[in-house]
Amino acid sequence: MIGQFWGQYSVHILIGFMFLFLMFRDNISRRLKKIKRGKIGTTGFEIEFDNTSDSANCDHPICNKHIQVDTKLNNDYKAVCEIKETLDKLVKVVDEIAIDQLKLVFYNKEMSEPERLIAGLRYVSRGHNHKMGDDVFEFAKTHIPMYQSAITAAPSLRVQRIDDWLTRNR
């Protein structure tokens, strides 16, 4: 029975095995390279594979693509980090320039009083409360209606110290 089956379909079976070998040639050759030891006995055969990772020494094109993609991703990540550091430095410089500009506008006597007050309030609202904070407080005390209309238009410019003074002196 087996002989008759083999006789009729032997060519088909061989072509099937050749087709499978051609399809999985790279995988089969990698597996054959990983055979550490083989043993044939009366009960069958045993094959022991070497399970060490060979991703760094991989000859397969997919492994090479993986390594190339990882390298490109690492390079891109480093470039993005450098750009982020540069942008952080630029933001810090721009913020310092804006603070200096607010100081200049507030202390410039040629500017209109509303512009001076708004610049001073923006300076204080950014958390800078040094000597200029005292000057803004004194300026706002002399221009109470202007301060009230400014905080009505832009509530974020409200300064707690000035509000406390206004509630005490009403």
Number of C-alpha atoms within 10 A of each C-alpha: 6 7 9 9 9 12 10 11 12 13 11 11 12 11 12 12 12 13 12 12 14 11 11 12 13 14 12 14 11 14 12 11 11 15 13 11 10 10 9 9 7 5 6 7 9 11 11 11 14 12 9 7 8 10 12 9 9 13 12 12 10 10 15 15 11 12 15 12 12 12 12 12 12 12 12 12 12 12 12 12 12 12 12 12 12 12 12 12 12 12 12 12 12 12 12 12 12 14 19 13 13 22 17 15 20 26 16 13 10 9 13 11 16 15 14 23 24 22 22 27 25 20 23 22 16 10 9 14 14 9 9 16 19 13 15 24 21 12 17 20 15 11 14 13 10 16 23 15 12 18 15 12 10 11 11 12 20 18 18 10 11 17 13 10 12 12 8 8 7 5
